[in-house]
Amino acid sequence: MSIAIESISKRYGSHAVVDHVSLNVEDGELAVLLGSSGSGKSTILRIVAGLIEPDEGQVLLNGKDITHLPPQQRGLGFVFQNYSIFPNMTIAQNIEFGLKIRNMSLSERQGRSDRLLDLVGLPGLGLRYSGQLSGGQQQRVALARALAYEPRVLLLDEPFGAVDAKTRIALRQLLKKIVRETGITTMMVTHDQEEAFELADRIAIVNEGHIEQYGLPSDVYYSPSTQFTADFVGDINFFEGQVKVSTGKQCAIEIVGQRLVHRRGLYPFQPGQRVLYGVRPEQIRVSLLEPESHENGLNGIIEQSTFLGDVTRYAIRLPDGRLLDVQLLNYLFIDGMVMPYELKEQVWLIWSQGSGIIIADPASKS
């Protein structure tokens, strides 16, 4: 069951919460709307659910316009951050509630409730009440209830935000399993980058009511189309630079007085054009030796070292005064593959010519 959002907008007074957003979710796909608080991502989801009426645009389900259908006629399941479980009902009664309204027989309701409790990892708990369950278990019940009447699409609005970190991981794994086993088309909202990358077939980056980029998680991370996307999905070191040479195979860029070569994801940049060049901290290696001819490199002095468990983060001062962020895996030090670096030590920062990011400088008029 596919979903198509076509140029939807929603305004409150003069403020556009959603501004001409278009998005397609294919049958069986799990699409994640990723954005900060107030970006408009939940409003988009609620428009799809029928809980908010758009001012403009259409919502299509398998090509059928459902923009003005009430929520109960759309055949969609919805899971909120708060569990919304009826405390005076047993878990089984909560799951069966919508089925009872639809006049399903008692035996059918009980059979489906039992199957769903197995699916969400709560077998045999149907006679308990919500007060006897943990937060993670209650959210599993909410998920089972949303799936009870076999909706055509599953919508989730920050579904794991109210549980602890370990429970979130378990619930994410459960959701992936359910989507894989049922094949249900799913749209989910989150502000958590790790959650989005773990779950999504495609990610939509939502910012100030519009979509910055929509694509595969790897493309969003390694080939961001805007500075906002690049910065929002992960740490990155950005430099202002100028294109010196641009061919069909590579781009030569000058930053901080040095020329770097870029060989991946080329865009039609022209010599003299101002650009932003970025490299992520985990793509950089630190060395006492100069880079090879096929590598990019800058030299600097280690100013700060911070142990973060699996990685050590280094702040390295470049000759122009800026600090560059670098992350090295600590197992390299433990295994003796790399010796720990000392404060004030002069080092080279080296990365592949194919690992950088280049985008047009939004401040440039060229």
C-alpha positions as CSV (number, residue, x, y, z in Angstrom):
1,M,0.0,0.0,0.0
2,S,1.8,3.2,-1.2
3,I,1.4,6.7,0.3
4,A,1.8,9.9,-1.7
5,I,1.9,13.3,-0.2
6,E,1.5,16.0,-2.9
7,S,2.4,19.6,-2.1
8,I,0.7,19.7,1.3
9,S,0.8,22.9,3.4
10,K,-0.5,23.9,6.8
11,R,-0.4,27.4,8.3
12,Y,-1.3,28.7,11.7
13,G,-1.8,32.4,11.2
14,S,1.2,33.7,9.2
15,H,3.4,30.8,10.2
16,A,3.8,27.9,7.7
17,V,4.3,24.7,9.8
18,V,4.3,22.6,6.7
19,D,5.3,24.3,3.4
20,H,4.5,22.5,0.1
21,V,5.8,19.1,1.1
22,S,5.8,16.2,-1.3
23,L,6.8,12.6,-0.4
24,N,6.2,9.1,-1.7
25,V,6.4,5.9,0.4
26,E,6.4,2.7,-1.6
27,D,4.4,-0.4,-0.6
28,G,6.1,-2.2,2.3
29,E,8.6,0.6,2.8
30,L,9.6,2.1,6.2
31,A,10.1,5.8,5.7
32,V,11.3,8.0,8.6
33,L,10.7,11.7,9.0
34,L,13.7,13.0,10.9
35,G,13.9,16.5,12.3
36,S,14.3,18.6,15.4
37,S,11.4,19.7,17.6
38,G,9.1,22.1,15.8
39,S,10.4,21.2,12.3
40,G,6.9,20.1,11.2
41,K,7.5,16.4,11.0
42,S,4.7,15.4,13.4
43,T,2.3,17.7,11.6
44,I,3.0,15.9,8.3
45,L,2.3,12.6,9.9
46,R,-1.0,13.8,11.5
47,I,-2.1,15.2,8.1
48,V,-1.6,11.7,6.7
49,A,-3.5,10.2,9.6
50,G,-6.4,12.6,9.1
51,L,-6.0,14.3,12.5
52,I,-5.1,17.6,10.9
53,E,-6.6,19.1,7.8
54,P,-4.1,20.5,5.3
55,D,-4.7,24.0,3.8
56,E,-3.4,22.8,0.5
57,G,-2.3,19.6,-1.2
58,Q,-3.4,16.0,-1.3
59,V,-2.8,12.7,0.5
60,L,-3.1,9.6,-1.7
61,L,-3.3,6.0,-0.6
62,N,-2.6,3.6,-3.5
63,G,-3.5,6.5,-5.8
64,K,-6.9,7.2,-4.0
65,D,-7.4,10.7,-2.6
66,I,-8.0,10.4,1.2
67,T,-7.3,14.0,2.0
68,H,-10.7,14.7,3.4
69,L,-11.6,11.3,4.8
70,P,-12.0,11.1,8.6
71,P,-9.3,9.1,10.4
72,Q,-11.5,6.0,11.1
73,Q,-12.1,5.6,7.4
74,R,-8.5,5.6,6.2
75,G,-7.5,2.2,7.5
76,L,-4.4,3.5,9.2
77,G,-2.8,2.3,12.5
78,F,-1.3,5.1,14.7
79,V,1.1,4.7,17.6
80,F,1.9,7.8,19.8
81,Q,4.7,8.5,22.2
82,N,2.3,8.2,25.1
83,Y,0.9,4.7,25.3
84,S,-2.8,5.6,25.5
85,I,-3.7,2.3,27.0
86,F,-7.0,2.1,28.9
87,P,-6.0,1.3,32.5
88,N,-9.4,-0.3,33.4
89,M,-9.0,-2.9,30.7
90,T,-6.8,-5.9,30.5
91,I,-4.0,-6.0,27.9
92,A,-6.1,-8.3,25.7
93,Q,-9.1,-6.1,26.0
94,N,-7.0,-3.1,25.0
95,I,-5.9,-5.0,21.9
96,E,-9.4,-6.2,21.1
97,F,-11.1,-2.9,21.7
98,G,-11.2,-1.8,18.0
99,L,-12.2,-5.3,16.9
100,K,-15.1,-5.4,19.2
101,I,-16.4,-2.1,17.8
102,R,-16.2,-3.7,14.4
103,N,-18.4,-6.6,15.6
104,M,-15.7,-9.3,15.3
105,S,-16.7,-12.4,17.2
106,L,-15.2,-13.1,20.6
107,S,-13.2,-16.2,19.4
108,E,-11.7,-14.3,16.5
109,R,-10.8,-11.3,18.7
110,Q,-9.1,-13.6,21.2
111,G,-7.2,-15.5,18.6
112,R,-5.9,-12.3,17.0
113,S,-5.0,-10.8,20.4
114,D,-3.0,-13.9,21.2
115,R,-1.2,-13.8,17.9
116,L,-0.3,-10.2,18.3
117,L,0.9,-10.7,21.8
118,D,3.3,-13.3,20.5
119,L,4.3,-11.0,17.6
120,V,5.3,-8.2,20.0
121,G,7.0,-10.5,22.5
122,L,4.4,-10.5,25.3
123,P,2.9,-14.1,25.1
124,G,0.6,-15.0,28.0
125,L,0.3,-11.4,29.4
126,G,-3.2,-10.8,28.0
127,L,-4.9,-10.8,31.5
128,R,-2.6,-8.2,33.0
129,Y,-3.4,-4.5,33.4
130,S,-1.2,-1.6,32.1
131,G,-0.1,-0.8,35.7
132,Q,1.6,-4.2,35.9
133,L,3.7,-3.6,32.8
134,S,6.9,-1.6,32.2
135,G,7.0,1.3,29.8
136,G,8.6,-0.8,27.1
137,Q,5.9,-3.5,27.5
138,Q,3.1,-0.9,27.4
139,Q,4.5,0.5,24.1
140,R,4.5,-3.1,22.7
141,V,0.8,-3.3,23.7
142,A,0.2,0.0,21.9
143,L,1.9,-1.4,18.8
144,A,-0.2,-4.6,19.0
145,R,-3.4,-2.6,19.3
146,A,-2.5,-0.5,16.3
147,L,-2.0,-3.7,14.2
148,A,-5.1,-5.5,15.5
149,Y,-7.5,-4.6,12.7
150,E,-4.8,-5.1,10.1
151,P,-4.3,-1.5,8.9
152,R,-3.1,-0.8,5.5
153,V,-0.4,1.6,6.8
154,L,1.3,2.0,10.2
155,L,2.1,5.5,11.5
156,L,4.3,6.1,14.5
157,D,5.0,9.5,16.1
158,E,8.1,9.4,18.3
159,P,7.0,5.9,19.6
160,F,10.0,5.2,21.7
161,G,10.7,8.6,23.2
162,A,9.3,7.7,26.6
163,V,11.4,4.7,27.4
164,D,15.1,4.2,28.4
165,A,17.9,3.7,26.0
166,K,18.2,-0.1,26.2
167,T,14.4,-0.5,25.8
168,R,14.5,1.8,22.8
169,I,17.0,-0.5,21.1
170,A,14.9,-3.6,21.8
171,L,11.7,-1.8,20.5
172,R,13.5,-0.7,17.3
173,Q,14.5,-4.3,16.7
174,L,11.0,-5.4,17.3
175,L,9.6,-2.8,14.9
176,K,12.0,-4.0,12.1
177,K,10.9,-7.5,12.7
178,I,7.2,-6.6,12.5
179,V,7.6,-4.6,9.3
180,R,9.6,-7.4,7.7
181,E,7.2,-10.1,8.7
182,T,3.9,-8.2,7.9
183,G,5.1,-6.2,4.9
184,I,3.1,-3.2,6.2
185,T,3.9,0.2,4.8
186,T,5.2,2.4,7.6
187,M,5.9,6.1,8.3
188,M,7.6,7.1,11.5
189,V,8.6,10.4,13.1
190,T,11.7,10.8,15.2
191,H,14.3,13.4,16.3
192,D,16.9,10.6,16.9
193,Q,19.4,10.2,14.1
194,E,20.6,6.8,15.2
195,E,17.0,5.5,15.3
196,A,16.3,6.9,11.9
197,F,19.4,5.2,10.3
198,E,18.7,1.9,12.0
199,L,15.1,1.6,10.9
200,A,14.6,3.5,7.7
201,D,14.5,2.3,4.1
202,R,14.5,6.0,3.3
203,I,14.9,9.1,5.4
204,A,13.2,12.5,4.9
205,I,15.1,15.3,6.6
206,V,12.5,17.8,7.8
207,N,13.5,21.4,8.5
208,E,11.3,24.4,9.1
209,G,8.3,22.9,7.4
210,H,10.0,21.5,4.3
211,I,12.0,18.5,3.2
212,E,15.7,19.2,2.8
213,Q,16.5,15.7,1.4
214,Y,14.7,12.4,1.0
215,G,16.7,9.3,0.2
216,L,18.6,6.2,1.3
217,P,20.2,6.5,4.7
218,S,23.7,6.1,3.2
219,D,23.0,8.9,0.6
220,V,21.7,11.2,3.3
221,Y,24.8,10.7,5.3
222,Y,27.5,10.5,2.7
223,S,26.0,12.6,-0.1
224,P,23.9,15.3,1.7
225,S,22.4,17.9,-0.7
226,T,22.5,20.8,1.8
227,Q,24.6,22.0,4.7
228,F,21.7,21.6,7.1
229,T,21.4,17.9,6.2
230,A,25.1,17.2,6.4
231,D,25.3,18.8,9.9
232,F,22.0,17.5,11.2
233,V,22.7,13.8,10.6
234,G,26.2,13.7,12.1
235,D,29.3,15.5,13.1
236,I,31.2,17.1,10.2
237,N,34.1,19.5,9.7
238,F,33.2,22.2,7.2
239,F,35.5,24.5,5.3
240,E,34.8,27.4,3.0
241,G,36.7,26.8,-0.3
242,Q,37.0,27.7,-3.9
243,V,36.9,25.4,-6.9
244,K,40.2,25.7,-8.8
245,V,39.7,22.9,-11.4
246,S,36.6,20.9,-12.3
247,T,36.5,18.0,-14.7
248,G,34.3,15.0,-15.3
249,K,36.3,12.9,-12.9
250,Q,37.5,15.2,-10.1
251,C,37.4,18.6,-8.5
252,A,40.4,20.5,-7.1
253,I,39.4,22.8,-4.2
254,E,41.5,25.3,-2.2
255,I,40.8,25.5,1.5
256,V,42.9,27.1,4.3
257,G,45.6,27.8,1.7
258,Q,45.9,24.2,0.5
259,R,44.6,22.4,-2.5
260,L,42.5,19.2,-2.0
261,V,41.1,16.8,-4.5
262,H,37.5,15.6,-4.5
263,R,36.6,12.5,-6.5
264,R,33.1,11.4,-5.4
265,G,29.6,12.7,-6.0
266,L,30.7,15.4,-8.4
267,Y,28.3,18.3,-9.2
268,P,28.5,20.8,-12.0
269,F,30.8,23.2,-10.1
270,Q,32.7,25.8,-12.1
271,P,36.3,27.1,-11.5
272,G,36.2,30.1,-9.2
273,Q,32.9,29.0,-7.6
274,R,32.7,29.2,-3.8
275,V,31.8,25.9,-2.1
276,L,31.6,24.2,1.3
277,Y,33.8,21.2,1.7
278,G,33.2,18.8,4.5
279,V,34.8,15.7,6.0
280,R,33.3,13.7,8.9
281,P,35.5,13.0,12.0
282,E,35.5,9.2,11.6
283,Q,36.8,9.5,8.0
284,I,40.0,11.2,9.1
285,R,43.1,9.3,10.3
286,V,45.9,10.8,12.3
287,S,49.5,10.2,11.3
288,L,53.0,11.5,11.9
289,L,53.7,10.9,8.3
290,E,52.7,13.1,5.3
291,P,49.8,11.9,3.1
292,E,50.4,9.9,0.0
293,S,49.8,11.6,-3.4
294,H,46.4,10.0,-3.7
295,E,45.2,11.3,-0.3
296,N,44.1,14.6,1.1
297,G,45.8,16.0,4.2
298,L,46.2,19.0,6.5
299,N,48.7,19.4,9.3
300,G,47.9,20.6,12.8
301,I,48.6,20.3,16.5
302,I,46.7,18.2,19.0
303,E,45.0,20.6,21.5
304,Q,42.6,18.3,23.3
305,S,41.9,14.6,23.8
306,T,38.6,13.2,25.2
307,F,38.0,9.5,25.9
308,L,34.4,8.5,25.0
309,G,34.5,4.8,25.5
310,D,34.6,3.3,22.0
311,V,36.4,6.3,20.5
312,T,38.8,9.0,21.5
313,R,37.9,12.5,20.2
314,Y,40.7,14.8,19.3
315,A,40.5,18.5,18.8
316,I,43.4,19.5,16.4
317,R,44.4,23.1,15.8
318,L,45.1,24.0,12.1
319,P,47.6,26.7,11.0
320,D,44.7,29.1,10.3
321,G,43.5,28.8,14.0
322,R,40.4,26.6,13.5
323,L,39.8,23.4,15.4
324,L,39.2,20.2,13.5
325,D,37.3,17.3,15.1
326,V,38.7,13.8,14.7
327,Q,37.5,10.5,16.2
328,L,39.7,7.4,16.4
329,L,38.5,4.0,17.5
330,N,40.1,3.0,20.8
331,Y,40.7,-0.6,19.8
332,L,43.4,0.7,17.5
333,F,45.3,1.8,20.6
334,I,44.5,-1.3,22.7
335,D,45.8,-3.6,19.9
336,G,48.9,-1.5,19.4
337,M,48.0,-0.7,15.8
338,V,48.3,3.0,16.6
339,M,50.1,4.7,19.4
340,P,48.1,7.2,21.5
341,Y,48.9,10.8,20.5
342,E,50.1,13.4,23.0
343,L,48.8,16.9,23.5
344,K,50.8,19.5,21.6
345,E,52.0,16.8,19.2
346,Q,52.2,17.9,15.6
347,V,50.4,15.5,13.3
348,W,48.9,15.1,9.8
349,L,45.2,14.7,9.3
350,I,44.6,12.4,6.3
351,W,41.5,11.2,4.4
352,S,40.6,9.6,1.1
353,Q,39.9,11.9,-1.9
354,G,36.6,10.1,-2.2
355,S,35.4,10.6,1.3
356,G,34.7,14.3,1.4
357,I,31.5,16.2,0.8
358,I,31.2,19.2,-1.5
359,I,28.1,21.4,-1.7
360,A,27.4,24.9,-3.1
361,D,28.1,27.6,-0.5
362,P,24.7,29.1,0.3
363,A,26.3,32.4,1.2
364,S,27.9,32.6,-2.3
365,K,26.2,34.5,-5.1
366,S,28.4,33.0,-7.8
